[in-house]
Amino acid sequence: MDLTYICVNHNCSFPGATSFEMTFKAESIMDEKNVASLFCPFCRHELMLRAPDEIPQQLSPNGTIHPH
């Protein structure tokens, strides 16, 4: 399973139609607890880990979980 981090800043200057996101192959990261904080290159806001579809009960209202 890939890990996707997204920018949830509503004032982000990312020019795309959706939020800025970065995806990493699961084998490139030991686990979510050993990842440094990631920041959006457009607004410098901390990126949030997008929750996998399997755990909807743990989602925040914007569909993300915090990487810490």
DASULWO-V668872 format. One record per backbone hydrogen bond with DSSP energy under -0.5 kcal/mol. NH is the residue of the N-H (numbers start at 0). CO is the residue of the C=O. E is the energy in kcal/mol with one decimal. If there is no record, write none. Layout:
nh->[NH | NH]
co->[CO | CO]
e->[E | E]
This chain:
nh->[2 | 3 | 4 | 5 | 6 | 7 | 9 | 11 | 21 | 23 | 27 | 28 | 33 | 34 | 39 | 43 | 46 | 47 | 48 | 49 | 50 | 54 | 55 | 57 | 58 | 59 | 62 | 64]
co->[23 | 1 | 21 | 47 | 19 | 5 | 7 | 8 | 4 | 2 | 24 | 25 | 30 | 31 | 44 | 39 | 37 | 5 | 64 | 3 | 62 | 51 | 52 | 54 | 55 | 63 | 59 | 48]
e->[-2.6 | -0.5 | -3.2 | -3.1 | -2.4 | -0.5 | -0.6 | -1.5 | -2.7 | -2.9 | -1.7 | -1.3 | -1.7 | -0.9 | -2.8 | -1.7 | -3.1 | -3.1 | -1.0 | -3.6 | -1.0 | -1.4 | -0.6 | -1.7 | -1.3 | -1.9 | -2.1 | -2.8]
